[in-house]
Amino acid sequence: MGLSQTTPKLSMAEKNDRLKVIIIGGVAAGPKTGTTLARRMPQADIILFQKEDDISYGTCGLPYYASGDVNSFDELIQTSYDVKRDVDFFKKSKDFNVVTGAEVIKIDRDKKEVTVKLLKSGELSNHKYDKLVLAVGATPTSPPFPVTDCDIIRPFTRPEDAICFRKMAEQGQLDKVAIVGGGFIGCEMAEAVVAMWGIDAILIEKENQLLPYVLDPEMAHLVELEIKKQGVKLLTGQSVKSVELDIEEKPEIVTADGESYTTDFVFLCLGVQPLTNLA
């Protein structure tokens, strides 16, 4: 749905006293906010801008798509009654406008106006608001060590991360996968790699236990036993010094103690931090 399809509705709204609400971000909080406002304030003009093409997908379901427990990515963007949550769904069922592939690049708080860029065409347009909702989420934490920028060394926060891994796994291109970071996502991915695909996995955590900021050592020990039972090689208390490609273009992880591990794919599960460039 192009921006031009929603602009006339916004222009009409600007001629009357209807409350204009702009929501930035369309993964979880944004669509939920839009749905709630449309239900409780049916007189409001609501528009949601989403940078990505997909909206309202279940981020928490990405590990299950990567593992193969979820057959298709479309299942993550469907309702419980198998209706795709797309632009038309939110317009017809929830009564507010959604524009995908649209990045908000500037907020003028004095004018109460946002500048939107359509990523495919580069078209820019300005939109007034009375109320603004920032639901832009988070961005992967930058690694504190050198990392080669390539598709086979990547975080696990977006659909493309899960899609890239699964495609390579289905094609039999992966014999060994490394996961750096032993938090929730790291543990989930270690299990996903081994349990479904039968790929050798190594999980590296810099602290002396898994889930170090969540569990005490006794509980973490139970998790570690289960991870090892799944066939995952577990390294705790190991700091990573670098993750770069070797001469054969394979990811090589070098730890602070000088050990190196060559794999076919690396997930950097180092946590996230708030996306604050617009805040």
Sequence and secondary structure as in RCSB ss.txt:
>XXXX:A:sequence
MGLSQTTPKLSMAEKNDRLKVIIIGGVAAGPKTGTTLARRMPQADIILFQKEDDISYGTCGLPYYASGDVNSFDE
LIQTSYDVKRDVDFFKKSKDFNVVTGAEVIKIDRDKKEVTVKLLKSGELSNHKYDKLVLAVGATPTSPPFPVTDC
DIIRPFTRPEDAICFRKMAEQGQLDKVAIVGGGFIGCEMAEAVVAMWGIDAILIEKENQLLPYVLDPEMAHLVEL
EIKKQGVKLLTGQSVKSVELDIEEKPEIVTADGESYTTDFVFLCLGVQPLTNLA
>XXXX:A:secstr
  GGGTHHHHHHHTTS   EEEEE  SSHHHHHHHHHHHH TTSEEEEEESSS  S  GGGHHHHHHTSSS GGG
GGB TTS B SHHHHHHHS  EEEESEEEEEEETTTTEEEEEETTT  EEEEE SEEEE   EEE   SS B  B
TTEE SSSHHHHHHHHHHHHTT  SEEEEE  SHHHHHHHHHHHHTT  EEEEEESSSSSSTTTS HHHHHHHHH
HHHHTT EEEES  EEEEEE TTS EEEEETTS EEE SEEEE   EEE  S  
